[in-house]
Amino acid sequence: MVIRTPNPSINIPKIDAEKIPQPIQWHSLKCKLVTPMYGGGVKSTVVDTDMPIRVTGIRGQLRFWWRLLATQKWYKSDTTKQIKEKEFALWGGMNDGDEDGKAGLVLLRVKDFNNINVQKWAEYILHKKEKRSKKNNGIQLQLQINHWKGLSYVLFPAQGKLKDDRTKVEEEPHSLLKEGLTWRLDVAFAPQITKSQKEQVIETIRWWATFGGVGSRTRRGLGSFQVTQADNFQITECINFQQVLVPVSKNEVENYHLKIANTGTNRDAIKALETAIKQLQTFRQNINAETKTFNNSKEKVKDKEFPIATFGLPIISEDTSKSIEPLDPDNKMGRMSSPLIVKAVPQDGQWKGTALLLPYEHIEDKKIEVNHQEYKIKKSHLAKLEEFVKKFPNHRTQG
């Protein structure tokens, strides 16, 4: 056999090992649902039993918490436009002025669902009134709550709807995904992502896991979950990904000039959430009493003020012809999310009902519509949010 001698005139390029594409390294988080989840499917109010938790929903949550941290910590001196550019560089999407969308630097996938259990939290049953009506023979339907009675205040959107005479069901009460569901969230990074961006993603996941959730109504504690295990999350050039297992503390929150308050501890996440929701319910009902509830159109509303609007819109009364909604001529808002988050937060193996007040200055001077009349949100209305946090039980408890 003749060994050929390479032609010295041929330039053979050297291969740089660092430039060879490496296989994607996935980092896994094992998660467990600790409060019931509402909605989360293709239709926002319906649980999808085949894919109960979707990557699109998680990505939206992560972008929200990243924006909060960007404005309060990482890029406080940047303009809104500059922060938006950094957001799209990391998470992808179509930025203003872009002809083509950008691919994000963070890859997500959800898999390994276990213990999927969907339940109807309530049903309509026959109810005989004491005074019979000739119109419907005195027989009407009433809502009977079968599960999560302590959360009924925040499950108002899930109660369905009756016909006007309350004798027939127009929409059945919605089902919820029961706590106990487990799943795996996998995270990977694009090769060009920087160390700083990786660290931001890790901290963003921590805040989402502590104060966010999955599905709908997460700002009222539904869909809360706990990260129980982090596999393959030690990255040499980055902070330890095991930090996602550590909930964000009260001191960390206050370092970013956000308001937070806690109740006492409870072994059960749902019980802790029920305590927090009861405080919210009582406080809001007191606001209604002060301003005269908008359900009673015969009463003149005090100074035409509706501070209850700062707790989130729309608000639909029992008489569905009356409501408080954000005034939005271009129909771009649809709703106005509350800057107040009320949920159960883990601490030392137990749970605390927690109220977290996010920045709310952007709400001031926004207009709302109450029974077809226009009003403006005032600074005095926003003070009610801080008053609630101050009155929250044990608000001096350290995290």
C-alpha positions, 0 to 999 in steps of 0.5 A, a space after each residue: 500500500 502506497 501512502 500518499 504525501 499531502 500536496 503542500 500547495 493545498 491549504 488545509 484549514 485548521 478546525 477550531 474545536 470551540 467553534 464546533 456546534 455543541 449539543 443543546 444542554 437541557 437543565 430540568 426543573 421538577 415542579 408541583 402545583 400547590 393551589 388549584 389552577 384555573 384555565 391555561 388551555 387554548 381557551 383561557 378558562 378551560 384546562 387542557 388535560 392533554 397539555 395542562 401547562 403550556 410553554 407560551 404561558 410560561 414564557 409570558 410569565 417569565 417575560 413579565 418578571 424579567 421586565 420587573 427586575 429589569 426596571 427595578 434592578 438591572 437597567 434602572 437608568 435605561 429608557 423604556 425603549 432600551 429595556 424593551 430592546 434588551 427584552 426582545 434580544 433575550 426572549 425573542 419576538 417582534 419588536 417595534 420597527 422590526 421587519 422580522 421577528 427575533 429568535 430568543 436565547 432561552 429555550 423551554 419545553 414542558 413534559 412528564 405530566 403526572 397526577 392530572 385531576 380536573 374537578 368542577 368546583 361548583 354546580 347549579 342546583 334547584 332552590 325553592 324560594 320561600 315566596 313563590 313567583 307565578 312566572 317560574 313557579 318559585 323554582 330557581 337555580 343556585 350555585 353550590 360550591 363543592 370544592 375550594 370554598 375558601 377560594 370562592 371569592 377569587 373564583 367568581 369568573 369560574 362560576 358560569 352563568 344563569 339565564 335572566 330568570 335563573 331557571 336555566 344554566 347558560 354556562 356551566 361552572 368551570 372546572 379547575 386542575 386540582 393541586 398535586 399535578 407534577 411536571 418537568 420544565 426544561 430550560 436551555 440556552 442558545 450558544 450566543 447568550 452571555 453570562 449576565 443574561 443567564 444569571 438574569 434568567 435564573 433570577 427571573 425563574 426564582 421570582 416567577 416560582 415565588 410570586 407567579 404561577 401557571 394558568 389564569 388568576 395567578 395574581 390571586 394565588 391560583 396556579 401556584 407551584 413549587 420547584 421541588 428539584 433542579 437537575 443538571 443546573 450547575 453551570 461553571 461560568 454562571 451562578 448555581 442554578 440550584 438557587 431556583 429552589 430558594 424562594 425570594 425573601 422579604 428582604 430581597 423584595 424590599 431591597 427593590 423598593 417593593 411593598 410586601 407583607 405576610 401572614 403567619 405560617 401554615 403547613 398547607 398552601 391552600 389554607 395560607 392562600 385562603 387566609 390571604 384572600 379573606 383579608 382581601 375580600 374584607 378590605 375590598 368590601 369595606 371600600 365598597 361600603 365607604 363609596 356606596 357599592 356601584 350595584 345600587 344605582 339609586 345611591 349617589 356614589 361619594 365624590 364619584 370615586 371608585 378606589 376599588 378599581 385599583 385592585 384590577 378591572 373589569 369588575 362585574 356586579 351580580 347584576 351583569 348589566 353593571 360593571 367597572 371597566 378600563 376606558 379603552 377607546 381603541 380596545 387595546 387593553 381589555 382589562 387592567 391587571 391589578 398591581 397587587 399579588 395575593 398568594 401563598 409563598 413557601 418559607 422553611 417548609 411551610 407557607 405564608 399568605 403574602 401580599 406583594 405590591 408591584 409598581 403602580 404609577 402607570 395606573 394613575 390618571 387612567 380612565 375607567 367606565 362605571 355604568 357608562 359614565 367616565 371617571 379617573 383613577 386618582 392618587 388617593 385611590 392608589 393609596 388604598 393599595 398601600 393601606 391594604 398591605 399595611 393592614 395585612 396580618 403580621 405585615 412586619 414578619 421577616 422573610 
